[in-house]
Amino acid sequence: MGRTKPPAPAGLTTARAARLYKLLTLLGTGPQSRRLLLTRLKLDVRGFYRDLESLRGLGIEVSAGPDNKYLLAGELDAALARLPFPDPGLNVRDALLLANGPTAAHRKLRQRVNDFLKGTASGRSADPKKSR
């Protein structure tokens, strides 16, 4: 009987996202033994394998090498780009302010804010200076 791929986590808790980030940064420095990872992450074996499955569900490949050390397949930056950030608890005003800027992250947030506003307040601008 084959194992099915676990679904990607819908929403990560802040603690779990921080632990997955720490796991990725540790693996980003090179191959690591399971014992070292368990110690650094303060996890038991079951929690460690759950975190590995979560990463794999997000499309982040972590494998055990021939020396039984775990390693990140690919670049750390690419893995971090796949790791979702937990809900920061922003209000609409904060999101509007953060959406202003020239970077790809600003544009992404601005698009999400605009999509949100189209569904809730038709005709309102996503520019906080115009909404005053």
Secondary structure, DSSP 8 states (H G I E B T S, - for coil): ---------SS--HHHHHHHHHHHHHHHTS-EEHHHHHHHHT--HHHHHHHHHHHHHTT--EEE-TTSEEEESS-HHHHHHHS--------HHHHHHHT-SSSHHHHHHHHHHHHHHHHHSTT--S-TTTT-
